[in-house]
Amino acid sequence: MSKFAYVSVLLGCILGTAWLEVFLRTKVYRRAIRLVLTILPVLVVFSVWDAYAIAQGHWTFDDRYITGITTIANIPLDEILFFIIIPICTILSFEAVRSARNWEAGDEQAR
């Protein structure tokens, strides 16, 4: 396997959902501040969790499948990207369903 296997899967995820922004007009990327405020807690909480688990030896990452670039607290860059990309894909999917079904989530402007 490639050292870019993890990143390749993440790239596939983001490309697989990116079209939703264009064709279903989800407006996820246009609301950048909202997106950052949504992803930031996920990134912080799970990065701390990962750092703790790595430091305690609870889990490791297979060097055959990751880039080998590590960030703070020995967390692989690939894992940090996971905490950013997967929530984006989830939000895009959620907003696409809302758009297609004309569902409200409760945060819409008063009409």
C-alpha positions in Angstrom: 0.0 0.0 0.0 0.9 3.6 -0.4 2.1 6.0 2.2 -0.8 8.1 0.9 -3.5 5.6 1.5 -5.1 7.6 4.3 -4.9 10.8 2.4 -6.3 9.1 -0.7 -9.4 8.0 1.2 -9.9 11.5 2.5 -9.5 12.9 -1.0 -12.0 10.5 -2.3 -14.4 11.5 0.5 -14.1 15.2 -0.2 -14.4 14.8 -3.9 -17.3 12.5 -3.5 -19.3 15.2 -1.7 -17.9 18.4 -3.3 -20.4 18.2 -6.1 -23.2 18.7 -3.6 -22.1 22.2 -3.0 -22.5 23.0 -6.7 -25.4 21.0 -7.9 -27.6 21.1 -4.7 -26.5 24.6 -3.7 -25.8 23.5 -0.1 -23.9 26.8 0.6 -21.6 25.1 3.1 -18.4 26.7 1.8 -20.0 30.1 1.4 -20.7 30.1 5.1 -17.0 29.8 6.0 -17.3 31.2 9.6 -20.1 28.8 10.4 -18.2 25.9 8.9 -15.0 26.7 11.0 -17.1 27.1 14.1 -18.6 23.7 13.5 -15.3 21.9 12.7 -13.1 23.6 15.4 -14.6 21.8 18.4 -14.4 18.5 16.6 -10.8 19.2 15.7 -9.8 20.2 19.2 -11.6 17.5 21.2 -10.5 14.6 19.0 -7.0 15.9 18.7 -6.7 16.0 22.4 -8.2 12.5 22.6 -5.7 11.3 20.0 -2.8 12.9 21.7 -3.7 11.2 25.0 -4.3 7.8 23.4 -1.0 8.0 21.5 0.9 9.1 24.6 -0.6 6.3 26.6 0.1 3.7 23.9 -3.6 2.9 23.4 -3.3 3.2 19.7 -0.8 3.8 16.9 -0.9 4.5 13.2 0.6 2.1 10.6 3.5 3.9 9.0 2.8 2.0 5.7 -0.4 3.9 5.2 0.2 7.5 6.4 2.4 10.2 5.1 4.8 10.2 8.1 4.3 13.8 8.8 3.4 14.4 12.4 1.9 17.4 14.1 1.9 18.5 17.7 1.8 15.6 20.2 2.8 13.0 17.6 -0.5 13.1 15.8 -0.2 12.3 12.1 -1.1 15.0 9.7 -3.4 12.5 8.0 -5.4 12.2 11.3 -5.7 15.9 11.7 -7.0 16.1 8.1 -9.6 13.4 9.0 -11.0 15.6 11.7 -11.4 18.4 9.2 -12.5 16.6 6.0 -15.0 14.0 7.4 -17.0 16.7 9.3 -17.1 18.8 6.0 -18.4 15.7 4.1 -21.0 15.1 6.8 -22.2 18.7 6.7 -22.3 18.7 2.9 -24.4 15.5 3.0 -26.7 16.8 5.6 -27.2 20.1 3.8 -27.8 18.2 0.5 -30.6 16.2 2.1 -32.1 19.3 3.5 -31.9 21.0 0.1 -33.3 18.1 -1.8 -36.1 17.5 0.7 -36.7 21.1 1.6 -36.3 20.3 5.3 -35.6 22.9 8.0 -33.0 22.3 10.7 -34.2 25.1 13.0 -31.5 27.6 12.2 -33.0 29.3 9.2 -33.8 33.0 9.1 -37.3 34.0 9.8 -39.3 34.3 6.6 
